[in-house]
Amino acid sequence: MPNNLAEGARWLRQAQQDLEDARWNRAGARYNLACFLCQQAAEKAVKAYLYHRGAEDVWGHSLTDLCEDAKIFEMFFDTVKSEARQLDKYYEITRYPGYLPGGICSEAFDDLDAERALYLGDTVVDFVKERLG
């Protein structure tokens, strides 16, 4: 059991660092990277919860799917799933120009996008932190 707790704590620390890095990128007008890091923070936070609870098969990047997995342990993950789901869109479009015909990722996002992503990322990470104590 202690290994599960340590692994969960490790993933949560990285989720918190990703949020700090997202804030730094937003301040530097790197809005696409800020949005991506918010998705990453939320993904790592939910994975932290799953590891903490002893899940052995933790994989994938979809926050919608990860929240469904977490619901096995706690149904309240359904309450944060809608916020988490909104971050899923930032997984690829923030990094790969192939998802943006005629444009590039660094030009497709603005401060409002980053602000919203930070709100969503904070919501998911805080939700997990409350559960991990």
N, C-alpha and C positions, 0 to 999 in steps of 0.2 A: 504493500500500500504506500509506503513513503516514496517509492520511485514514481508512482503516479502523481503524487502531490508535487514532487520536485519538477517533474516534466511539465505539469500544468502551470506551475509558477514560472518556469523558464519561458514558456510560450507567451504567457501574459506579460512578462517583462518586455519581450520583443514587440508585442502589440502596442504597449504604451510608448516604446521608443519610436515605432512607426508613426504614431499620432504626433509626437514631437517633431519628427522629420517632415510630416505633412504640413505642420504649422510653419516650419522653416521654409519649405518650398513655396507655400502660399505667400509668405512675406517677400520672397524673391520673385514673385510673379511666374512661378513654374506651376501653373494651375493644374495642368494635366497630371503632373507627378504627385501633387498634393492629393488629387482625387484618387489616384491609384493607391497611394500609401494609406489612405483611409479605408479602402477596400481591404488592403492587406492587414491592417490593424484589426479590423472586425473579424476577418477570416482567422487570424491567429488567436484572437480572443476566444472565439467559439471552439477552436481546436484545443485551446488551453483547458476549457471547461470539459471537453470530452476526455482528454488525457487525465485530468484530475479525477474524473469519475471512473477511470479504469478502462475506457474504450481502447481496444487494441487495433481496430481497423479504422483509422482516422485518415481520410484522404479526400482529395477533390478541392475545388476552389469556389464552388457555388455556395454562397451563404444561405440561400434557400434550402439547399440539401443538407448543409451542416446543421442548420437550426432544426430541421426535421429529425436528424440523428440525435440531437441534444434533447428533443422532446421525449425520447425514450426514457431519459432520466428525470426530466422535469418539464411538465406540460406548459409552464409559463414561457418557454422559449417561443411559443406561438405568438405571444404579445410583442416580441421584438423582431419577429420574422419579417414583418412588413418593412421596417426600417432597414434591416439587413439586406433584404431583397433589392432595395433601391441601389445599394452599393455594388451589386453584381455587375451592373452595366459598365462600371469603371475598370473591370478586370482587363479587357483587351483594347477597347477603343481609345484608352488613354495612352497606349504605347505603340500601336501598330497602325501606320497610315493606310494600310489596305482596308481598314474599316471605315475610312473617311474618303470617299471618292473626291478627288480634286483638292484635298486639303491635307494638312499634317496635324498631328496630335497637339503639338505645342501651341497651335493657333486656334484650336477648336474649343478650348475651355477658358472660362474667365473667373474672376474673383467670386462671383455669386455661386458658381459651380463648386469651387473649393470650400466656400463657407458652408454650403449645404452638405457637402461630403464630410466635412469636419463635424458638423452637428450629428450626422448619422453615425459616423465612426465613434464619436464620444458616447453616443447613446448605447451602442452595442457593447463597447468595451466596459462602460460603467455597469451595464446590466450583468455582464459576466463577473466583474470584480465584486459586486454585491453577493454573488453566489459562491465565490471562492473565499470570501472573507479576507 
